[in-house]
Amino acid sequence: MTNQKLPRPDAPWWRHPLMWMVVGGPAIVVVAAVYTAWLAMRSPDPVVEADYYRRGIEINRTLAGGTALLPAQTGRNHAMTPADDLPHARREAR
């Protein structure tokens, strides 16, 4: 048996380690919630622009052309392809 000094049963409440374990968890959550609320109030999200729908339509029209992303897709798909795996027409172009 170990000789740990346990608080006496009539000791003040702050001398009991189990009390700190029980109260500590919820206390940390309350502090984190207050900090999160303060952070949200201090830096609010920006307001969505009034013409967000029109801008989305314009982006979709630009992407619908199909040629805007063609160089990126070609580079991504063939960057690591060895020259031996390319079709004959492509080998001659290189």
Secondary structure, 3 states (H helix, E strand, C coil): CCCCCCCCCCCCHHHCHHHHHHHHHHHHHHHHHHHHHHHHHHCCCCCCCCCHHHHHHHHHHHHHCCCCCHHHHHHHHHCCCCHHHCCHHHHHHC
